[in-house]
Amino acid sequence: MPSARIDRLEERQAWLERHVTEQDKAMLALNEELARLRAELKKLRERPAAGSENSEQPDSDDRPPHY
């Protein structure tokens, strides 16, 4: 009987080690995706600020089509 118990414990340990490895891979992938999304968000936040500087002083030649 002790042999069966040891076998069960070894199987459980192997399963837990595999599970931890899979979780580590998932966490790494999520961390990489989060870094990519943060960089993309930073670019999107900077875009309107750069565009608003140019649009503060419109050119006198830029009249709407109804004039």
N, C-alpha and C positions, 0 to 999 in steps of 0.2 A: 504493500500500500504506500509506503513512503516514496517509492519510485514513481508511482502515478502522480503523486502530489508534486514532486519535483518536476516532472514532465509538464504538468499544468502550469507551474510557476515559470518555467523556462519559456513555454509558449506565450504566456501572458507578457513576459518581459520582452520577447522578440516583437510582439505586436505593438507594445508601447513604444519601443525604440523606433519602429517603422513609422508609427503615428507621429512621434515627435519630429522625425526627419521630414515628413510630409508637411507638418505645420511650419517648420523652419523655412521650407521652400516657398510655401504660400505667403508667409510674412515677408520674405525677401521680395517676392513679386509685388506684393501690395506696397511695400516701401518704395520700390522703383517707380511704380505707377503714381504714387503720391508725389514723389519728387518731380515727375514729368508734368503732372497736373498743376503743381504749384508754379513751375516755370511757365507753363502756358497761361495760367491766370495772371502772373506778373506781366507778361507781354500784353495781354488784353487790357489790363489796368493802365499800362503806360501808353497804349495806342490813343485813347481819347485825349489824354493830356497833351500829347505831341500834336494832334490834329487841331485842338482848340487854340493853340498858340498862333497857328497860321490863319485861323478864321476870325480872329478878333478884329483885324483891320482888313476889311474887304477892299478889293481894288475898285476904283471908280468906274472901270470899264465893265465890271460884272453887274449888269443891270438885269433884272428879271425880264422875261420875254414879253410881258405885257406893256413895257414902256416903248 
